[in-house]
């Protein structure tokens, strides 16, 4: 079932599907069948019933302010539906509250059984047997649904599976409650998922089960012992790869989301997973020499290797900051630029990364990139066109006029006078140490994420629209090489003038051995984009602004809207004809409260729709 009253049926184990007339054009969200002929489908404020396998449907409607999200039938006559009802207070209403409806005539009529003013909605209803059931969050019945009593044990449950007397309740904080004695006693089990990742759970028997996530990148966990131990079964990689470093043509690393560190020793033909002991976004890597290197990421994590990248370990954890970029000029002296989860911060070490001192902390800044020419002279770039320079090793920083308010995400220092900075909608160059900056000309990437020079004249910039641009005059002019990736590219590195790599979203790694004629050596999840693609927003979680990319096979009418967890529209981002190819839009969430939201893209011409989740963390 789905949008526009769609109901599909299969009679050959899902080999083929055919459409059934539902009699409604409203979206349908849940289905429940007792046997091959008797079933119900849930709409927003109605319940459809069939007694002939879906050939004909009858409908029972509730009030316009009722929104149903789940249903359960004990037999052909008795069932329940849960959801919420009310009107938003900013529309002059009294707000929303959870509601339970009961039917005793097979869905022909429904009676409001419980209204819960404490919870704004119910998301699930499930019965273990004729007597014991749950309405999630917060209620349980032991008398077949005649009465419902509060039960805080299941307050934050997002999915339930019950087989016999074995019960599994999956919570939104990444924990699992399990009972093997019909709910008499419960055991809490930790699973390798972060809060907000969990989506669904299913068991084939009392031992073998799976958990899937709705977050990006998606995961599949499997258990073979009833839920005590869970193993990540996700095939390939769908992580965002955010940085790369190659020592030579053969040996290199990429890193990114969920603590991903991958190493190759054969030029990228094969990659081995390395363990850094963290499960956070890793943003940047820097080697000072052949043996010593550092990786920085979210939650203030700093990793170090002293054996040439064979092993990595946590060297330090600083304040709860997103460490965006790291740079070292020798084995002892280095800097980190940080922001997003705290004030714009510059950190410095003089003992190889073991301890770090704060050189700058400014709540008005979000710093994204740092590069030093030597132990004294360096630059930092950030959001809002910020460029800072120091000539005393970071003791003092002076802001330079960039002439742009665009985010500046990366740069390369070519000599004491020449620096090239790239960002969203901008490639800038200075030839006087930053006193003045001038925009580059020619074909540049619209949303440049990274820049890398080989020598003083030849350089490459990659963008989150999959584009690559090249310069042969030290960054004054740029020529587009072509969009070689359906995925956004986040970082570029070269081992020599001919051999380079670019990494990006959804596990993408590209390689060139001809100085820009690019072939994809490894798309780590072997992903083939469909004709209609909605990407995960980036960054996610985000503080106030995030970017949403989408791909269209042809020009068509597009609408992108954002909804809160109750399905209320809170923002319209796109509503009009959009061109074929890769497009993107920004979502500004500063007026909203922290929490989980959903963004939905629908096309008129193709009749397609897809929804993804985003997290606003203020």
MONOR-V966207 format. One record per residue. N is the residue number from 1. SS is DSSP state (a for helix, b for strand, c for the rest). BURIAL is I if it has 24 or more other ideal C-beta (glycine too) atoms within 12 Angstrom, else O. D_FIRST is the distance of its C-alpha to the first C-alpha in Angstrom with 1 decimal. Layout:
n->N ss->SS burial->BURIAL d_first->D_FIRST
n->N ss->SS burial->BURIAL d_first->D_FIRST
//
This chain:
n->1 ss->c burial->I d_first->0.0
n->2 ss->c burial->I d_first->3.8
n->3 ss->a burial->I d_first->7.3
n->4 ss->a burial->O d_first->9.0
n->5 ss->a burial->I d_first->7.1
n->6 ss->c burial->I d_first->5.0
n->7 ss->b burial->I d_first->4.3
n->8 ss->b burial->O d_first->6.1
n->9 ss->b burial->I d_first->9.0
n->10 ss->c burial->O d_first->12.0
n->11 ss->c burial->O d_first->15.4
n->12 ss->c burial->O d_first->17.5
n->13 ss->c burial->O d_first->16.5
n->14 ss->c burial->O d_first->14.0
n->15 ss->c burial->O d_first->16.7
n->16 ss->c burial->O d_first->14.8
n->17 ss->c burial->O d_first->11.5
n->18 ss->b burial->O d_first->11.4
n->19 ss->b burial->O d_first->9.5
n->20 ss->b burial->I d_first->9.7
n->21 ss->c burial->O d_first->11.1
n->22 ss->c burial->I d_first->9.6
n->23 ss->c burial->O d_first->12.7
n->24 ss->c burial->I d_first->11.6
n->25 ss->c burial->O d_first->11.4
n->26 ss->c burial->I d_first->10.6
n->27 ss->c burial->I d_first->8.0
n->28 ss->b burial->I d_first->5.6
n->29 ss->b burial->I d_first->6.4
n->30 ss->b burial->I d_first->7.4
n->31 ss->b burial->I d_first->7.6
n->32 ss->b burial->I d_first->11.2
n->33 ss->b burial->O d_first->13.0
n->34 ss->c burial->O d_first->16.8
n->35 ss->c burial->O d_first->17.5
n->36 ss->c burial->O d_first->16.5
n->37 ss->c burial->O d_first->16.4
n->38 ss->c burial->I d_first->15.8
n->39 ss->b burial->I d_first->12.7
n->40 ss->b burial->I d_first->11.1
n->41 ss->b burial->I d_first->8.0
n->42 ss->b burial->I d_first->9.2
n->43 ss->b burial->I d_first->9.7
n->44 ss->c burial->I d_first->12.6
n->45 ss->c burial->I d_first->15.3
n->46 ss->b burial->I d_first->14.0
n->47 ss->b burial->I d_first->12.8
n->48 ss->b burial->I d_first->11.6
n->49 ss->b burial->I d_first->13.4
n->50 ss->b burial->I d_first->13.9
n->51 ss->c burial->O d_first->17.1
n->52 ss->c burial->O d_first->17.0
n->53 ss->c burial->O d_first->14.2
n->54 ss->c burial->I d_first->11.6
n->55 ss->c burial->O d_first->14.2
n->56 ss->c burial->O d_first->14.9
n->57 ss->c burial->I d_first->13.4
n->58 ss->b burial->I d_first->15.7
n->59 ss->b burial->I d_first->15.2
n->60 ss->b burial->I d_first->17.4
n->61 ss->b burial->O d_first->17.8
n->62 ss->c burial->I d_first->19.7
n->63 ss->c burial->O d_first->21.9
n->64 ss->c burial->O d_first->21.0
n->65 ss->c burial->O d_first->22.1
n->66 ss->b burial->I d_first->19.7
n->67 ss->b burial->I d_first->16.7
n->68 ss->b burial->I d_first->14.8
n->69 ss->b burial->I d_first->13.4
n->70 ss->b burial->I d_first->13.5
n->71 ss->b burial->I d_first->14.4
n->72 ss->b burial->I d_first->16.5
n->73 ss->b burial->I d_first->18.0
n->74 ss->c burial->I d_first->21.5
n->75 ss->c burial->O d_first->21.8
n->76 ss->c burial->O d_first->20.8
n->77 ss->c burial->O d_first->22.4
n->78 ss->c burial->I d_first->22.5
n->79 ss->b burial->I d_first->19.8
n->80 ss->b burial->I d_first->19.4
n->81 ss->b burial->I d_first->17.1
n->82 ss->b burial->I d_first->18.2
n->83 ss->b burial->I d_first->18.1
n->84 ss->b burial->I d_first->20.8
n->85 ss->b burial->I d_first->22.5
n->86 ss->b burial->I d_first->25.4
n->87 ss->b burial->O d_first->26.4
n->88 ss->c burial->O d_first->27.6
n->89 ss->a burial->O d_first->31.3
n->90 ss->a burial->O d_first->31.9
n->91 ss->a burial->O d_first->30.6
n->92 ss->c burial->O d_first->33.2
n->93 ss->c burial->O d_first->31.0
n->94 ss->c burial->O d_first->31.8
n->95 ss->b burial->O d_first->29.0
n->96 ss->b burial->I d_first->26.0
n->97 ss->b burial->I d_first->26.1
n->98 ss->b burial->I d_first->24.0
n->99 ss->b burial->I d_first->23.2
n->100 ss->b burial->I d_first->22.5
n->101 ss->b burial->I d_first->21.6
n->102 ss->b burial->I d_first->22.5
n->103 ss->b burial->I d_first->22.0
n->104 ss->c burial->O d_first->24.5
n->105 ss->c burial->O d_first->23.5
n->106 ss->c burial->I d_first->20.0
n->107 ss->c burial->I d_first->18.2
n->108 ss->c burial->O d_first->20.4
n->109 ss->c burial->O d_first->22.1
n->110 ss->c burial->I d_first->21.9
n->111 ss->b burial->O d_first->24.9
n->112 ss->b burial->I d_first->25.3
n->113 ss->b burial->I d_first->26.8
n->114 ss->b burial->I d_first->27.5
n->115 ss->b burial->I d_first->27.8
n->116 ss->b burial->I d_first->28.6
n->117 ss->c burial->O d_first->30.6
n->118 ss->c burial->O d_first->31.1
n->119 ss->c burial->I d_first->27.5
n->120 ss->c burial->I d_first->25.5
n->121 ss->c burial->I d_first->22.2
n->122 ss->c burial->I d_first->20.8
n->123 ss->c burial->I d_first->18.1
n->124 ss->b burial->I d_first->17.9
n->125 ss->b burial->I d_first->19.1
n->126 ss->b burial->I d_first->20.2
n->127 ss->b burial->I d_first->22.8
n->128 ss->c burial->I d_first->25.3
n->129 ss->c burial->O d_first->26.7
n->130 ss->c burial->O d_first->27.5
n->131 ss->c burial->O d_first->29.5
n->132 ss->c burial->I d_first->28.5
n->133 ss->b burial->I d_first->25.4
n->134 ss->b burial->I d_first->24.6
n->135 ss->b burial->I d_first->23.0
n->136 ss->b burial->I d_first->22.9
n->137 ss->c burial->I d_first->24.9
n->138 ss->c burial->I d_first->28.1
n->139 ss->b burial->I d_first->28.0
n->140 ss->b burial->I d_first->28.6
n->141 ss->b burial->I d_first->29.3
n->142 ss->c burial->O d_first->31.7
n->143 ss->c burial->O d_first->32.0
n->144 ss->c burial->O d_first->28.6
n->145 ss->c burial->I d_first->27.2
n->146 ss->c burial->O d_first->30.2
n->147 ss->c burial->O d_first->31.3
n->148 ss->c burial->I d_first->29.9
n->149 ss->b burial->O d_first->32.3
n->150 ss->b burial->O d_first->32.2
n->151 ss->c burial->O d_first->32.0
n->152 ss->a burial->O d_first->32.4
n->153 ss->a burial->I d_first->31.9
n->154 ss->a burial->I d_first->28.1
n->155 ss->c burial->I d_first->28.3
n->156 ss->c burial->I d_first->26.5
n->157 ss->b burial->I d_first->24.1
n->158 ss->b burial->I d_first->20.8
n->159 ss->b burial->I d_first->19.7
n->160 ss->b burial->I d_first->21.0
n->161 ss->b burial->I d_first->21.6
n->162 ss->b burial->I d_first->23.8
n->163 ss->b burial->I d_first->25.4
n->164 ss->c burial->O d_first->28.3
n->165 ss->c burial->O d_first->30.6
n->166 ss->b burial->I d_first->29.4
n->167 ss->b burial->I d_first->27.4
n->168 ss->b burial->I d_first->26.2
n->169 ss->b burial->I d_first->25.4
n->170 ss->b burial->I d_first->24.6
n->171 ss->b burial->I d_first->26.0
n->172 ss->c burial->I d_first->25.3
n->173 ss->c burial->O d_first->29.0
n->174 ss->c burial->I d_first->28.5
n->175 ss->b burial->I d_first->30.0
n->176 ss->b burial->I d_first->29.0
n->177 ss->b burial->I d_first->30.2
n->178 ss->b burial->I d_first->30.8
n->179 ss->b burial->I d_first->32.2
n->180 ss->c burial->I d_first->33.5
n->181 ss->c burial->O d_first->35.0
n->182 ss->c burial->O d_first->32.2
n->183 ss->c burial->I d_first->32.5
n->184 ss->c burial->O d_first->36.3
n->185 ss->c burial->O d_first->36.9
n->186 ss->c burial->I d_first->34.9
n->187 ss->b burial->O d_first->35.5
n->188 ss->b burial->O d_first->34.4
n->189 ss->b burial->I d_first->33.6
n->190 ss->b burial->O d_first->33.6
n->191 ss->c burial->I d_first->31.1
n->192 ss->c burial->I d_first->31.6
n->193 ss->c burial->I d_first->29.1
n->194 ss->c burial->I d_first->29.9
n->195 ss->c burial->O d_first->28.7
n->196 ss->c burial->I d_first->25.3
n->197 ss->c burial->I d_first->24.3
n->198 ss->b burial->I d_first->22.6
n->199 ss->b burial->I d_first->18.8
n->200 ss->b burial->I d_first->18.0
n->201 ss->b burial->I d_first->20.1
n->202 ss->b burial->O d_first->19.9
n->203 ss->b burial->I d_first->22.8
n->204 ss->c burial->O d_first->23.4
n->205 ss->c burial->O d_first->26.5
n->206 ss->c burial->O d_first->29.0
n->207 ss->c burial->O d_first->30.3
n->208 ss->c burial->O d_first->27.7
n->209 ss->b burial->I d_first->24.9
n->210 ss->b burial->I d_first->23.2
n->211 ss->b burial->I d_first->22.4
n->212 ss->b burial->I d_first->20.5
n->213 ss->b burial->I d_first->20.9
n->214 ss->c burial->I d_first->19.0
n->215 ss->c burial->I d_first->22.3
n->216 ss->c burial->I d_first->24.1
n->217 ss->c burial->I d_first->25.4
n->218 ss->c burial->I d_first->22.8
n->219 ss->c burial->I d_first->24.4
n->220 ss->b burial->I d_first->23.9
n->221 ss->b burial->I d_first->26.3
n->222 ss->b burial->I d_first->27.3
n->223 ss->b burial->I d_first->29.5
n->224 ss->c burial->O d_first->31.4
n->225 ss->c burial->O d_first->33.4
n->226 ss->c burial->I d_first->31.0
n->227 ss->c burial->I d_first->30.5
n->228 ss->c burial->O d_first->34.1
n->229 ss->c burial->O d_first->34.0
n->230 ss->c burial->I d_first->31.1
n->231 ss->b burial->O d_first->31.5
n->232 ss->b burial->I d_first->29.7
n->233 ss->c burial->O d_first->28.2
n->234 ss->c burial->I d_first->26.9
n->235 ss->c burial->O d_first->28.0
n->236 ss->c burial->I d_first->30.0
n->237 ss->c burial->I d_first->30.2
n->238 ss->c burial->I d_first->27.9
n->239 ss->c burial->I d_first->30.4
n->240 ss->c burial->I d_first->31.8
n->241 ss->b burial->I d_first->35.3
n->242 ss->b burial->I d_first->37.6
n->243 ss->b burial->I d_first->41.2
n->244 ss->b burial->I d_first->43.3
n->245 ss->b burial->I d_first->46.9
n->246 ss->b burial->I d_first->48.9
n->247 ss->c burial->I d_first->52.4
n->248 ss->c burial->O d_first->53.1
n->249 ss->c burial->I d_first->51.4
n->250 ss->c burial->O d_first->50.3
n->251 ss->c burial->I d_first->49.7
n->252 ss->b burial->I d_first->47.1
n->253 ss->b burial->I d_first->44.3
n->254 ss->b burial->I d_first->41.0
n->255 ss->b burial->I d_first->39.4
n->256 ss->b burial->I d_first->36.5
n->257 ss->a burial->I d_first->33.6
n->258 ss->a burial->I d_first->33.7
n->259 ss->a burial->I d_first->37.3
n->260 ss->c burial->I d_first->36.9
n->261 ss->b burial->I d_first->40.3
n->262 ss->b burial->I d_first->40.5
n->263 ss->b burial->I d_first->43.9
n->264 ss->b burial->I d_first->45.0
n->265 ss->c burial->O d_first->48.4
n->266 ss->c burial->O d_first->48.0
n->267 ss->c burial->I d_first->47.0
n->268 ss->c burial->I d_first->43.2
n->269 ss->c burial->O d_first->42.6
n->270 ss->c burial->O d_first->41.7
n->271 ss->c burial->I d_first->40.8
n->272 ss->b burial->O d_first->41.5
n->273 ss->b burial->O d_first->39.8
n->274 ss->b burial->I d_first->42.4
n->275 ss->c burial->O d_first->42.3
n->276 ss->c burial->I d_first->43.4
n->277 ss->c burial->O d_first->42.6
n->278 ss->c burial->I d_first->40.2
n->279 ss->c burial->I d_first->36.4
n->280 ss->c burial->I d_first->36.6
n->281 ss->c burial->I d_first->36.2
n->282 ss->b burial->I d_first->39.4
n->283 ss->b burial->I d_first->40.5
n->284 ss->b burial->I d_first->43.9
n->285 ss->b burial->I d_first->46.5
n->286 ss->b burial->I d_first->50.3
n->287 ss->b burial->I d_first->53.0
n->288 ss->c burial->I d_first->56.6
n->289 ss->c burial->O d_first->58.1
n->290 ss->c burial->O d_first->57.4
n->291 ss->c burial->O d_first->56.9
n->292 ss->c burial->I d_first->55.7
n->293 ss->b burial->I d_first->52.3
n->294 ss->b burial->I d_first->49.9
n->295 ss->b burial->I d_first->46.2
n->296 ss->b burial->I d_first->44.9
n->297 ss->b burial->I d_first->41.5
n->298 ss->a burial->I d_first->39.7
n->299 ss->a burial->I d_first->41.2
n->300 ss->a burial->I d_first->44.7
n->301 ss->b burial->I d_first->44.6
n->302 ss->b burial->I d_first->47.4
n->303 ss->b burial->I d_first->47.6
n->304 ss->b burial->I d_first->50.7
n->305 ss->b burial->I d_first->52.0
n->306 ss->c burial->O d_first->55.7
n->307 ss->c burial->O d_first->55.4
n->308 ss->c burial->O d_first->54.1
n->309 ss->c burial->I d_first->50.4
n->310 ss->c burial->O d_first->50.5
n->311 ss->c burial->O d_first->49.4
n->312 ss->c burial->I d_first->48.1
n->313 ss->b burial->I d_first->48.6
n->314 ss->b burial->I d_first->48.2
n->315 ss->b burial->I d_first->51.4
n->316 ss->b burial->I d_first->50.7
n->317 ss->b burial->I d_first->48.2
n->318 ss->c burial->I d_first->49.0
n->319 ss->c burial->O d_first->47.6
n->320 ss->c burial->O d_first->43.8
n->321 ss->c burial->I d_first->43.5
n->322 ss->b burial->I d_first->41.4
n->323 ss->b burial->I d_first->44.1
n->324 ss->b burial->I d_first->43.2
n->325 ss->b burial->I d_first->46.1
n->326 ss->b burial->I d_first->49.2
n->327 ss->b burial->I d_first->52.4
n->328 ss->b burial->I d_first->55.6
n->329 ss->c burial->I d_first->58.9
n->330 ss->c burial->O d_first->60.6
n->331 ss->c burial->O d_first->60.0
n->332 ss->c burial->O d_first->60.7
n->333 ss->c burial->I d_first->59.7
n->334 ss->b burial->I d_first->56.2
n->335 ss->b burial->I d_first->54.0
n->336 ss->b burial->I d_first->50.4
n->337 ss->b burial->I d_first->48.5
n->338 ss->b burial->I d_first->45.9
n->339 ss->b burial->I d_first->43.8
n->340 ss->c burial->I d_first->40.3
n->341 ss->c burial->I d_first->40.4
n->342 ss->c burial->I d_first->44.0
n->343 ss->c burial->I d_first->46.8
n->344 ss->b burial->I d_first->47.7
n->345 ss->b burial->I d_first->49.9
n->346 ss->b burial->I d_first->52.3
n->347 ss->b burial->I d_first->53.4
n->348 ss->b burial->I d_first->56.4
n->349 ss->b burial->I d_first->57.7
n->350 ss->c burial->O d_first->61.2
n->351 ss->c burial->O d_first->60.8
n->352 ss->c burial->I d_first->58.2
n->353 ss->c burial->I d_first->55.2
n->354 ss->c burial->O d_first->56.3
n->355 ss->c burial->O d_first->56.9
n->356 ss->c burial->I d_first->55.6
n->357 ss->b burial->I d_first->57.2
n->358 ss->b burial->O d_first->55.6
n->359 ss->b burial->I d_first->57.2
n->360 ss->b burial->I d_first->54.9
n->361 ss->b burial->O d_first->52.4
n->362 ss->b burial->I d_first->51.2
n->363 ss->c burial->O d_first->48.2
n->364 ss->c burial->O d_first->48.0
n->365 ss->c burial->I d_first->47.3
n->366 ss->c burial->I d_first->44.5
n->367 ss->b burial->I d_first->46.3
n->368 ss->b burial->I d_first->44.5
n->369 ss->b burial->I d_first->47.2
n->370 ss->b burial->I d_first->50.8
n->371 ss->b burial->I d_first->53.4
n->372 ss->b burial->I d_first->57.1
n->373 ss->c burial->I d_first->59.9
n->374 ss->c burial->O d_first->62.2
n->375 ss->c burial->O d_first->63.0
n->376 ss->c burial->O d_first->63.8
n->377 ss->c burial->I d_first->61.7
n->378 ss->b burial->I d_first->57.9
n->379 ss->b burial->I d_first->55.1
n->380 ss->b burial->I d_first->51.8
n->381 ss->b burial->I d_first->49.0
n->382 ss->b burial->I d_first->46.0
n->383 ss->a burial->I d_first->43.7
n->384 ss->a burial->I d_first->45.1
n->385 ss->a burial->I d_first->47.5
n->386 ss->c burial->I d_first->49.5
n->387 ss->b burial->I d_first->52.3
n->388 ss->b burial->I d_first->54.8
n->389 ss->b burial->I d_first->57.9
n->390 ss->b burial->I d_first->60.4
n->391 ss->c burial->O d_first->63.8
n->392 ss->c burial->O d_first->64.8
n->393 ss->c burial->I d_first->62.2
n->394 ss->c burial->I d_first->59.8
n->395 ss->c burial->O d_first->62.3
n->396 ss->c burial->O d_first->61.8
n->397 ss->c burial->I d_first->59.0
n->398 ss->b burial->O d_first->59.4
n->399 ss->b burial->I d_first->56.7
n->400 ss->c burial->I d_first->56.9
n->401 ss->c burial->O d_first->55.8
n->402 ss->c burial->I d_first->52.9
n->403 ss->c burial->O d_first->52.4
n->404 ss->c burial->I d_first->48.6
n->405 ss->c burial->O d_first->46.1
n->406 ss->c burial->I d_first->43.5
n->407 ss->c burial->I d_first->42.6
n->408 ss->b burial->I d_first->45.1
n->409 ss->b burial->I d_first->43.4
n->410 ss->b burial->I d_first->46.1
n->411 ss->b burial->I d_first->49.6
n->412 ss->b burial->I d_first->52.4
n->413 ss->b burial->I d_first->56.1
n->414 ss->c burial->I d_first->58.2
n->415 ss->c burial->O d_first->61.6
n->416 ss->c burial->O d_first->63.2
n->417 ss->c burial->O d_first->62.6
n->418 ss->c burial->I d_first->59.6
n->419 ss->b burial->I d_first->56.0
n->420 ss->b burial->I d_first->52.7
n->421 ss->b burial->I d_first->49.7
n->422 ss->b burial->I d_first->46.1
n->423 ss->b burial->I d_first->43.1
n->424 ss->b burial->I d_first->40.3
n->425 ss->c burial->I d_first->41.9
n->426 ss->b burial->I d_first->45.3
n->427 ss->b burial->I d_first->47.8
n->428 ss->b burial->I d_first->51.1
n->429 ss->b burial->I d_first->54.5
n->430 ss->b burial->I d_first->57.8
n->431 ss->c burial->O d_first->61.2
n->432 ss->c burial->O d_first->63.2
n->433 ss->c burial->I d_first->61.6
n->434 ss->c burial->I d_first->59.0
n->435 ss->c burial->O d_first->61.4
n->436 ss->c burial->O d_first->59.4
n->437 ss->c burial->I d_first->56.1
n->438 ss->b burial->I d_first->55.2
n->439 ss->b burial->I d_first->51.9
n->440 ss->c burial->I d_first->51.6
n->441 ss->b burial->O d_first->51.3
n->442 ss->b burial->O d_first->49.5
n->443 ss->c burial->O d_first->45.9
n->444 ss->c burial->I d_first->44.6
n->445 ss->c burial->I d_first->41.2
n->446 ss->c burial->I d_first->39.4
n->447 ss->b burial->I d_first->38.3
n->448 ss->b burial->I d_first->40.9
n->449 ss->b burial->I d_first->40.3
n->450 ss->b burial->I d_first->43.3
n->451 ss->b burial->I d_first->46.7
n->452 ss->b burial->I d_first->49.1
n->453 ss->b burial->I d_first->52.5
n->454 ss->b burial->I d_first->54.6
n->455 ss->c burial->O d_first->58.1
n->456 ss->c burial->O d_first->59.0
n->457 ss->c burial->O d_first->57.7
n->458 ss->b burial->I d_first->54.5
n->459 ss->b burial->I d_first->51.3
n->460 ss->b burial->I d_first->47.5
n->461 ss->b burial->I d_first->44.7
n->462 ss->b burial->I d_first->41.0
n->463 ss->b burial->I d_first->38.1
n->464 ss->c burial->I d_first->34.6
n->465 ss->c burial->I d_first->33.6
n->466 ss->c burial->I d_first->34.7
n->467 ss->c burial->I d_first->38.1
n->468 ss->b burial->I d_first->41.6
n->469 ss->b burial->I d_first->44.8
n->470 ss->b burial->I d_first->48.4
n->471 ss->b burial->I d_first->51.8
n->472 ss->c burial->O d_first->55.2
n->473 ss->c burial->O d_first->57.3
n->474 ss->c burial->I d_first->56.5
n->475 ss->c burial->I d_first->53.5
n->476 ss->c burial->I d_first->55.1
n->477 ss->b burial->O d_first->52.9
n->478 ss->b burial->I d_first->49.7
n->479 ss->b burial->I d_first->48.2
n->480 ss->b burial->I d_first->44.5
n->481 ss->c burial->I d_first->44.1
n->482 ss->c burial->O d_first->40.5
n->483 ss->c burial->I d_first->37.0
n->484 ss->c burial->I d_first->36.7
n->485 ss->c burial->I d_first->33.6
n->486 ss->c burial->I d_first->30.0
n->487 ss->c burial->I d_first->30.2
n->488 ss->c burial->I d_first->32.5
n->489 ss->b burial->I d_first->35.9
n->490 ss->b burial->I d_first->37.6
n->491 ss->b burial->I d_first->41.0
n->492 ss->b burial->I d_first->43.6
n->493 ss->b burial->I d_first->46.7
n->494 ss->b burial->I d_first->49.4
n->495 ss->c burial->I d_first->51.8
n->496 ss->c burial->O d_first->54.1
n->497 ss->c burial->O d_first->54.2
n->498 ss->c burial->O d_first->52.1
n->499 ss->c burial->I d_first->49.7
n->500 ss->b burial->I d_first->46.9
n->501 ss->b burial->I d_first->43.5
n->502 ss->b burial->I d_first->40.6
n->503 ss->b burial->I d_first->37.8
n->504 ss->b burial->I d_first->34.6
n->505 ss->a burial->I d_first->30.9
n->506 ss->a burial->I d_first->28.6
n->507 ss->a burial->I d_first->31.7
n->508 ss->b burial->I d_first->33.3
n->509 ss->b burial->I d_first->37.0
n->510 ss->b burial->I d_first->38.9
n->511 ss->b burial->I d_first->42.5
n->512 ss->b burial->I d_first->45.3
n->513 ss->c burial->O d_first->48.6
n->514 ss->c burial->O d_first->49.9
n->515 ss->c burial->O d_first->49.8
n->516 ss->c burial->I d_first->46.6
n->517 ss->c burial->O d_first->45.4
n->518 ss->b burial->I d_first->42.3
n->519 ss->b burial->O d_first->40.3
n->520 ss->b burial->I d_first->37.5
n->521 ss->b burial->I d_first->39.2
n->522 ss->b burial->I d_first->36.4
n->523 ss->b burial->I d_first->32.8
n->524 ss->c burial->I d_first->32.4
n->525 ss->c burial->I d_first->28.8
n->526 ss->c burial->O d_first->29.1
n->527 ss->c burial->I d_first->26.3
n->528 ss->c burial->O d_first->25.5
n->529 ss->c burial->I d_first->23.9
n->530 ss->c burial->O d_first->21.1
n->531 ss->c burial->O d_first->21.7
n->532 ss->b burial->I d_first->19.7
n->533 ss->b burial->I d_first->20.6
n->534 ss->b burial->I d_first->20.5
n->535 ss->c burial->I d_first->23.2
n->536 ss->c burial->I d_first->23.8
n->537 ss->c burial->I d_first->26.2
n->538 ss->b burial->I d_first->29.8
n->539 ss->c burial->I d_first->31.6
n->540 ss->c burial->I d_first->29.2
n->541 ss->c burial->I d_first->30.2
n->542 ss->b burial->I d_first->32.1
n->543 ss->c burial->I d_first->34.8
n->544 ss->c burial->O d_first->34.5
n->545 ss->b burial->I d_first->33.4
n->546 ss->b burial->I d_first->30.9
n->547 ss->b burial->I d_first->29.9
n->548 ss->b burial->I d_first->26.5
n->549 ss->b burial->I d_first->26.6
n->550 ss->b burial->I d_first->24.1
n->551 ss->b burial->I d_first->24.6
n->552 ss->b burial->I d_first->23.9
n->553 ss->c burial->O d_first->24.7
n->554 ss->c burial->O d_first->26.1
n->555 ss->c burial->O d_first->27.1
n->556 ss->b burial->I d_first->24.2
n->557 ss->b burial->O d_first->23.3
n->558 ss->b burial->I d_first->22.0
n->559 ss->b burial->I d_first->21.1
n->560 ss->b burial->I d_first->21.3
n->561 ss->b burial->I d_first->21.3
n->562 ss->b burial->I d_first->21.9
n->563 ss->b burial->I d_first->20.5
n->564 ss->c burial->I d_first->22.0
n->565 ss->c burial->I d_first->20.5
n->566 ss->c burial->I d_first->19.8
n->567 ss->c burial->I d_first->17.7
n->568 ss->c burial->I d_first->20.8
n->569 ss->b burial->O d_first->21.7
n->570 ss->b burial->I d_first->25.1
n->571 ss->b burial->I d_first->25.8
n->572 ss->b burial->O d_first->25.1
n->573 ss->b burial->I d_first->26.4
n->574 ss->b burial->I d_first->25.7
n->575 ss->b burial->O d_first->25.1
n->576 ss->b burial->O d_first->26.6
n->577 ss->b burial->O d_first->27.3
n->578 ss->b burial->I d_first->27.6
n->579 ss->c burial->O d_first->29.5
n->580 ss->c burial->O d_first->28.3
n->581 ss->b burial->O d_first->28.9
n->582 ss->b burial->I d_first->28.9
n->583 ss->b burial->I d_first->28.8
n->584 ss->b burial->I d_first->28.9
n->585 ss->b burial->I d_first->29.1
n->586 ss->b burial->I d_first->30.7
n->587 ss->b burial->I d_first->29.3
n->588 ss->b burial->O d_first->32.1
n->589 ss->c burial->I d_first->31.3
n->590 ss->c burial->O d_first->34.8
n->591 ss->c burial->O d_first->34.2
n->592 ss->c burial->I d_first->31.4
n->593 ss->c burial->O d_first->31.9
n->594 ss->c burial->O d_first->31.2
n->595 ss->b burial->I d_first->27.8
n->596 ss->b burial->I d_first->24.3
n->597 ss->b burial->I d_first->22.5
n->598 ss->b burial->I d_first->19.4
n->599 ss->b burial->I d_first->19.7
n->600 ss->b burial->I d_first->17.1
n->601 ss->b burial->I d_first->17.8
n->602 ss->b burial->I d_first->16.3
n->603 ss->b burial->I d_first->18.1
n->604 ss->c burial->O d_first->18.6
n->605 ss->c burial->O d_first->20.1
n->606 ss->c burial->O d_first->17.6
n->607 ss->c burial->O d_first->14.5
n->608 ss->c burial->I d_first->13.7
n->609 ss->b burial->I d_first->13.0
n->610 ss->b burial->I d_first->13.8
n->611 ss->b burial->I d_first->15.0
n->612 ss->b burial->I d_first->18.0
n->613 ss->b burial->I d_first->20.2
n->614 ss->b burial->I d_first->23.9
n->615 ss->b burial->I d_first->26.7
n->616 ss->b burial->I d_first->29.6
n->617 ss->c burial->I d_first->32.8
n->618 ss->c burial->O d_first->35.6
//
